[in-house]
Amino acid sequence: MLNNQKDAMEDSVEIVIEKLLHLTKDSVSKVSNEVQHCLSIMLTWYDAFRCLSVIVPLLATEDERSLLACIKCLTKIVSRHSQEELMALHFCRLFLMLSGTKVQMFARLLFSV
């Protein structure tokens, strides 16, 4: 579906990403793995700002599986941009939304690229 309807999904990227992030918690590993694959594709095809608009609010969750899925998504977004591009994307704003340990984890992730 992703390959054939990329343009058609343009209007609902945020909704699809949010639904996929919730599905990463599925107890069936095959489902969870396919969802991760779909997320990887979407995070490379669509605008980083739009993807971040869904991911960043979910970083405040206390659910470890959701947090892990969000961090994996951030890793994918971070890895496709240079450090200069990341700063241009205003990734610094993320630090204002995160607390303690989460800030440290994300800082290590961001600046290790």
N, C-alpha and C positions, 0 to 999 in steps of 0.2 A: 504494500500500500504506500509506504514512504517513497519508494522509487517511482511509482507511477503517478502520484498525486502531490508532488512537492509544492507546486504553485497553488493548488486548491487548499492546501493546509496552511498557507501563509497567514490567513486571517485568524486561525485558531491555535497558533503555536503555543501560546502560554497555557491554554487549557489542556492541550495534549501533553505538554511537558509535566504539568502538575499531576495529571492522571497517571502518567507513567511513573513519576516519582513515588506515588502512593502504591503502585503495583510492584515496586521493587521489594516490598515487604512480603510478597506472596510466599507462602510456605512451600510451594512446589518450585524446586530449584530451576527446572527447565523454563518455567514462566519468568522467573526472576532474571535468568540469564538473557532471555530474549528481550525482555524489557530494557535491560542494560544496553544491549546492542542497539535497540531503537533509539534510546536516549543518546548514545554516542553519535549516531547518524544525525539526529536533530540538532545536537549541539555544534556540529561542524557545518551544517547547512544554513542555519538561521542566525540572525543577528545576536551578538553576545549580550547586548543590553536587554533584549526581549527575554532571552534565556535567564539572565540574572534577575530580572524582575519577578520571576517565579521562585528561583532557587534561594535567593537571599532571605526572604521572609521565613522560609522553612528552616533556616539555620538556627532559629531560636527554639526549635523543638527539643524536648527532653528525650525523645525516642531515639535510641542509638542507631537503629537500622535506617531511619529517615535521615539522620544526621550523616551517617556514612554514605548514603546515596547522594546526598547534596555535596559532600566533599569530593566524591568521585566525579560529579558533574563539574565542579569548580576546577578540578585537576584537568579535565578535558578542555575547558575553556582557556585556562591559563596556558596550557601546553601549546596552543595554536597561535599565541601572540608573543611578540617580543616584549621585553620589559618596558620599553618606551610606550608601546601600544597599550599595555596594561595600565600604565599610569594615565594615559589619555582616556581610558575607559573609566577612570575615577574609581578604581578598585579600593582606594583609600577609604571611601565611604563605608565599605564593608566593616572596617574596624570599629566604626562607631556603633554598629548594630550587634557586634559580638561581645561576649564577655570572657574574661580571663583565659582559660585553657583553650577555648575555641579560637581566640585571637592568636595565641602562640602557634597553634597547629596551622592556621591559615597563613600566618606570616612565613613560617618555614616552607610551606607549600609554594607560596607566591614567589619568594626570593630564591628558591633553589632551582628555578628554571634557567 
